[in-house]
Amino acid sequence: MRSRIKRLAGSAVLAAAVLASAAVSAEDKLVLQLKWVPQSQFAGYYVAQAKGFYKQVGLDVAIVPGGPAIAPSEVLARGGADVVVEWMPAALAAREKGAALVNIAQVFTRSGMMLTCRKETGVRSPADLKGRTLGVWFAGNEYPFLAWMSRLGLKFEGATPDVKILRQGFDVEPLLSKQADCISTMTYNEYWQVLASGLKRDSLVVFKYQDLGVATLEDGLYTTAAKLADPATADRLARFVAASLKGWNDAVKNRGAAVRTVLTADVARLQNASHQAHMLDEVAKLIHPGSKGLGYLDPAAYERTVATLLAGGSDPVISRKPDGAWTHAVWEAAQKYRK
């Protein structure tokens, strides 16, 4: 009798193991391409992964780091990811070129982009930028800057440009070594690197895109129209959005734990915890749930971004208003998975 009970118990354990294995194998795979290297800018996704929020909705998510030479829009267009973190200017520019990118959720509602200059150069206002060397990121990050220059009426191409563009990499060295009068910085990242170098706040002049009326939406989630046309993929994306927003809520509320989670990512280990903590504090200022809730794209903010990109005179970032560039359907579907 006792041996029979043992056999039954063993069978039950084996059955449970088989069911558990089936559950794991049944998880839908999804690839998320980040816009930059692992850091607190993406804390919500790392927290969602570390705390099992993706697994709770039946997803096995691979988070792929980005970098200065990686354009998420291009990765998505060629099928290298299911969803990407991208800035709207790059997504809309890619869409106009034929890549049918669609915004399915908007995490950042304010812009963190700035141009940071040494005060000693004599730059005090945007009118002083003419004749200067300015550090600019590319791989899609240049579009907000180019739209701003066009609005100022400053030429950045041709034989006699009004401003000289210096392609900027990972670091802030062009400003420190005086290769550039001004460089691109984010409120949550490079600006703190400049201060950490020893330069004082009162030795700098900062132009915030948000304050200048040239802000465009950053760090939204994008997929393709083709993926949205497949019901199963659309459902997978809705589950991803639900779990990611849960991760962001957790990251903002529990910042110390979120920073420790981010620091487990290989590249982020090269940066100290203090920097990552500063970053998450600043990122939190860019995330406002609004009346509808976190991740809901405000149509008015979308229209302001489009207007900024169209206002480029003879050389706008986009030449016409996009059609079908965003949807609330995925965000709305995600609400049933949020717990």
C-alpha positions as CSV (number, residue, x, y, z in Angstrom):
1,M,0.0,0.0,0.0
2,R,2.8,2.4,1.0
3,S,4.7,1.7,-2.2
4,R,1.6,2.3,-4.2
5,I,1.1,5.7,-2.5
6,K,4.8,6.5,-3.3
7,R,4.2,5.6,-7.0
8,L,1.1,7.8,-7.1
9,A,2.9,10.6,-5.4
10,G,5.8,10.2,-7.9
11,S,3.3,10.3,-10.8
12,A,1.7,13.5,-9.4
13,V,5.1,15.2,-9.1
14,L,6.0,14.1,-12.7
15,A,2.6,15.4,-13.9
16,A,3.1,18.7,-12.2
17,A,6.6,19.0,-13.7
18,V,5.2,18.2,-17.2
19,L,2.5,20.9,-16.7
20,A,5.1,23.4,-15.4
21,S,7.3,22.7,-18.4
22,A,4.3,23.1,-20.8
23,A,3.5,26.4,-19.2
24,V,7.0,27.7,-19.7
25,S,7.2,26.5,-23.3
26,A,3.8,28.1,-23.9
27,E,5.1,31.6,-23.0
28,D,5.0,33.8,-26.1
29,K,8.4,35.2,-27.0
30,L,8.8,38.9,-27.7
31,V,11.8,41.0,-28.5
32,L,12.1,44.6,-27.1
33,Q,14.8,46.8,-28.7
34,L,15.9,49.6,-26.4
35,K,17.0,53.0,-27.7
36,W,20.2,53.1,-25.7
37,V,22.4,51.0,-23.4
38,P,21.0,49.5,-20.2
39,Q,20.3,52.3,-17.8
40,S,17.6,53.8,-15.6
41,Q,16.0,55.4,-18.7
42,F,14.5,51.9,-19.2
43,A,14.0,50.9,-15.6
44,G,10.4,49.9,-16.0
45,Y,11.2,47.2,-18.5
46,Y,14.0,45.7,-16.4
47,V,11.8,45.8,-13.3
48,A,9.0,44.1,-15.2
49,Q,11.4,41.4,-16.3
50,A,13.1,40.9,-12.9
51,K,9.8,40.8,-11.0
52,G,8.2,38.3,-13.4
53,F,5.5,40.7,-14.6
54,Y,6.1,39.6,-18.2
55,K,5.8,35.9,-17.2
56,Q,2.6,36.7,-15.3
57,V,1.0,37.6,-18.6
58,G,2.5,34.6,-20.5
59,L,5.5,36.4,-22.1
60,D,9.1,35.6,-22.5
61,V,10.7,39.0,-23.2
62,A,14.2,39.5,-24.5
63,I,15.4,43.0,-23.8
64,V,18.1,44.1,-26.4
65,P,20.3,47.0,-25.6
66,G,20.8,49.9,-28.0
67,G,23.6,52.3,-28.6
68,P,24.7,55.4,-30.6
69,A,24.9,53.4,-33.9
70,I,21.6,51.6,-33.4
71,A,18.4,53.1,-34.8
72,P,15.4,51.2,-33.3
73,S,13.1,52.3,-36.2
74,E,15.4,50.5,-38.6
75,V,15.7,47.4,-36.4
76,L,11.9,47.2,-36.2
77,A,11.4,47.8,-40.0
78,R,13.8,44.9,-40.9
79,G,12.1,42.5,-38.4
80,G,14.8,42.5,-35.7
81,A,12.3,43.3,-32.9
82,D,8.6,43.1,-32.1
83,V,8.5,46.4,-30.3
84,V,11.0,49.2,-29.8
85,V,11.5,52.2,-27.5
86,E,11.8,55.1,-29.9
87,W,11.5,58.9,-30.1
88,M,8.5,60.0,-32.2
89,P,10.6,62.2,-34.6
90,A,12.6,59.2,-35.7
91,A,9.5,57.0,-35.9
92,L,7.6,59.5,-38.0
93,A,10.6,60.1,-40.3
94,A,11.0,56.4,-40.8
95,R,7.3,56.1,-41.5
96,E,7.4,58.7,-44.2
97,K,10.2,56.7,-45.8
98,G,8.0,53.6,-46.0
99,A,8.4,51.9,-42.7
100,A,4.8,51.5,-41.2
101,L,5.7,52.2,-37.6
102,V,2.8,52.7,-35.1
103,N,2.9,54.1,-31.6
104,I,1.1,51.8,-29.2
105,A,1.9,53.5,-25.9
106,Q,3.7,56.7,-24.8
107,V,5.6,56.3,-21.5
108,F,7.5,59.7,-21.5
109,T,5.1,62.6,-21.7
110,R,7.8,65.4,-21.4
111,S,11.0,65.9,-23.3
112,G,14.3,65.5,-21.5
113,M,16.4,66.8,-24.4
114,M,18.7,69.8,-24.0
115,L,21.6,71.6,-25.6
116,T,24.3,72.3,-23.0
117,C,26.9,75.0,-23.7
118,R,30.0,76.4,-22.0
119,K,29.1,80.0,-20.8
120,E,32.7,81.1,-21.6
121,T,31.9,80.7,-25.4
122,G,29.5,83.6,-25.2
123,V,26.4,81.6,-26.0
124,R,23.5,83.1,-24.0
125,S,20.5,82.6,-26.2
126,P,19.5,80.6,-29.3
127,A,20.5,83.7,-31.4
128,D,24.1,83.1,-30.3
129,L,24.3,79.6,-31.8
130,K,25.1,80.9,-35.3
131,G,28.7,80.1,-36.2
132,R,29.1,77.6,-33.4
133,T,30.1,73.9,-33.4
134,L,27.3,71.8,-31.9
135,G,27.4,68.2,-30.8
136,V,24.5,66.2,-32.2
137,W,23.5,62.5,-31.8
138,F,22.5,60.7,-35.0
139,A,20.8,57.3,-35.7
140,G,17.4,59.1,-35.5
141,N,18.2,61.4,-32.5
142,E,19.2,64.3,-34.8
143,Y,15.6,65.1,-35.9
144,P,14.5,67.2,-32.9
145,F,17.7,69.2,-33.2
146,L,17.4,69.7,-37.0
147,A,13.7,70.8,-36.5
148,W,14.9,73.4,-34.0
149,M,17.7,74.7,-36.2
150,S,15.2,75.0,-39.1
151,R,12.8,77.0,-36.9
152,L,15.7,79.3,-36.0
153,G,16.5,79.7,-39.7
154,L,20.0,78.3,-39.2
155,K,21.5,76.2,-42.1
156,F,23.3,73.1,-41.1
157,E,24.2,71.8,-44.6
158,G,25.9,73.1,-47.7
159,A,29.1,75.0,-48.4
160,T,28.4,77.8,-45.9
161,P,26.4,76.3,-43.0
162,D,25.4,78.6,-40.1
163,V,26.3,75.9,-37.6
164,K,28.8,73.2,-37.7
165,I,27.5,69.8,-36.6
166,L,29.8,67.5,-34.7
167,R,28.7,63.9,-34.6
168,Q,28.5,63.1,-30.9
169,G,29.1,59.7,-29.4
170,F,28.5,58.1,-25.9
171,D,30.3,60.7,-23.8
172,V,30.5,64.4,-23.2
173,E,34.1,64.8,-24.2
174,P,33.5,67.2,-27.0
175,L,32.3,69.8,-24.5
176,L,35.1,69.0,-21.9
177,S,37.8,69.2,-24.5
178,K,36.2,72.3,-26.2
179,Q,35.8,70.5,-29.5
180,A,32.2,71.8,-29.5
181,D,30.7,75.0,-28.0
182,C,27.6,73.0,-27.1
183,I,26.6,69.4,-27.0
184,S,23.3,67.4,-26.8
185,T,22.5,66.2,-23.4
186,M,19.5,64.7,-21.6
187,T,18.2,66.0,-18.3
188,Y,18.6,62.5,-16.8
189,N,22.0,61.5,-18.3
190,E,24.7,63.5,-20.0
191,Y,24.0,66.7,-18.1
192,W,25.0,64.8,-14.9
193,Q,28.1,63.5,-16.6
194,V,29.1,67.1,-17.4
195,L,28.7,68.1,-13.7
196,A,30.5,65.0,-12.6
197,S,33.5,66.1,-14.7
198,G,34.0,69.1,-12.4
199,L,32.2,71.8,-14.5
200,K,29.9,73.9,-12.3
201,R,26.2,74.7,-13.0
202,D,26.9,78.4,-13.2
203,S,29.6,77.8,-15.9
204,L,27.0,76.3,-18.2
205,V,24.1,77.6,-20.3
206,V,21.3,75.1,-20.9
207,F,18.6,75.2,-23.5
208,K,15.7,72.8,-22.7
209,Y,13.7,71.8,-25.7
210,Q,10.6,71.5,-23.5
211,D,10.9,75.2,-22.5
212,L,11.7,76.4,-26.0
213,G,8.5,75.1,-27.5
214,V,10.3,72.6,-29.7
215,A,9.8,69.6,-27.6
216,T,8.9,66.3,-29.3
217,L,7.7,63.1,-27.7
218,E,10.4,60.7,-26.6
219,D,10.5,57.1,-25.4
220,G,7.3,55.7,-26.8
221,L,6.6,52.1,-27.7
222,Y,6.3,51.3,-31.4
223,T,5.5,48.3,-33.5
224,T,4.5,47.8,-37.1
225,A,1.1,48.0,-38.8
226,A,1.6,44.4,-40.0
227,K,2.1,43.1,-36.5
228,L,-1.0,44.9,-35.3
229,A,-3.0,43.3,-38.2
230,D,-2.5,39.9,-36.6
231,P,-4.9,39.4,-33.7
232,A,-2.5,37.0,-31.8
233,T,0.4,39.4,-32.1
234,A,-1.8,42.4,-31.1
235,D,-2.8,40.5,-28.0
236,R,0.8,39.7,-27.2
237,L,1.7,43.4,-27.5
238,A,-1.3,44.3,-25.2
239,R,0.1,42.0,-22.6
240,F,3.5,43.4,-23.0
241,V,2.2,47.0,-22.6
242,A,0.3,46.0,-19.5
243,A,3.3,44.3,-17.8
244,S,5.7,47.1,-18.9
245,L,3.5,49.8,-17.3
246,K,3.2,47.8,-14.2
247,G,7.0,47.7,-14.2
248,W,7.2,51.5,-14.6
249,N,4.8,52.1,-11.8
250,D,6.9,49.9,-9.5
251,A,10.2,51.5,-10.7
252,V,9.0,55.0,-9.9
253,K,7.6,54.0,-6.5
254,N,10.6,51.9,-5.4
255,R,13.5,53.7,-7.0
256,G,16.3,52.2,-4.9
257,A,15.3,48.7,-5.8
258,A,14.8,49.6,-9.4
259,V,18.3,51.1,-9.6
260,R,19.8,47.9,-8.2
261,T,17.8,45.9,-10.9
262,V,19.2,48.2,-13.7
263,L,22.8,47.8,-12.4
264,T,22.6,44.0,-13.0
265,A,22.6,44.8,-16.8
266,D,26.2,44.3,-18.1
267,V,26.8,47.8,-19.6
268,A,25.2,49.6,-16.7
269,R,27.7,48.0,-14.3
270,L,30.2,50.4,-15.7
271,Q,28.2,53.3,-14.3
272,N,27.9,54.0,-10.6
273,A,24.7,53.6,-8.6
274,S,24.6,57.3,-7.8
275,H,24.5,58.2,-11.5
276,Q,21.7,55.7,-12.1
277,A,19.8,57.0,-9.1
278,H,20.0,60.6,-10.4
279,M,18.8,59.3,-13.8
280,L,15.8,57.6,-12.4
281,D,14.8,60.6,-10.3
282,E,15.0,62.8,-13.5
283,V,13.2,60.2,-15.6
284,A,10.3,60.1,-13.1
285,K,9.8,63.8,-13.8
286,L,9.1,63.0,-17.5
287,I,6.4,60.4,-16.7
288,H,3.0,61.8,-16.0
289,P,0.0,59.5,-16.1
290,G,-2.4,62.2,-17.2
291,S,-6.2,61.9,-17.0
292,K,-6.3,58.5,-18.8
293,G,-3.4,56.8,-17.1
294,L,0.3,55.9,-17.7
295,G,1.2,55.1,-21.3
296,Y,-1.9,56.7,-22.9
297,L,-0.8,58.8,-25.9
298,D,-2.3,62.3,-25.6
299,P,-3.5,63.2,-29.1
300,A,-2.7,66.9,-28.5
301,A,0.9,66.1,-27.6
302,Y,1.1,64.0,-30.8
303,E,-0.2,66.9,-32.8
304,R,2.4,69.3,-31.2
305,T,5.2,66.9,-32.2
306,V,3.9,66.7,-35.8
307,A,3.6,70.5,-36.0
308,T,7.2,70.9,-34.7
309,L,8.5,68.4,-37.3
310,L,6.6,70.1,-40.1
311,A,7.8,73.6,-39.2
312,G,11.2,73.2,-41.0
313,G,10.7,75.7,-43.8
314,S,12.2,74.3,-47.0
315,D,13.7,71.3,-45.1
316,P,11.2,69.9,-42.6
317,V,11.8,66.6,-40.8
318,I,8.6,65.3,-42.3
319,S,6.8,66.8,-45.3
320,R,3.2,65.8,-44.6
321,K,0.9,64.9,-41.7
322,P,1.2,61.2,-41.0
323,D,-1.9,58.9,-41.2
324,G,-2.3,55.9,-38.9
325,A,0.9,56.6,-37.0
326,W,-0.6,55.8,-33.6
327,T,-3.4,53.7,-32.0
328,H,-5.0,53.5,-28.6
329,A,-6.3,50.0,-29.3
330,V,-3.3,48.2,-27.7
331,W,-3.3,50.4,-24.6
332,E,-7.0,49.9,-24.2
333,A,-6.7,46.1,-24.7
334,A,-3.8,46.1,-22.1
335,Q,-6.2,47.3,-19.4
336,K,-7.7,43.9,-19.0
337,Y,-4.3,42.4,-18.1
338,R,-3.3,45.0,-15.6
339,K,-3.7,43.8,-12.0
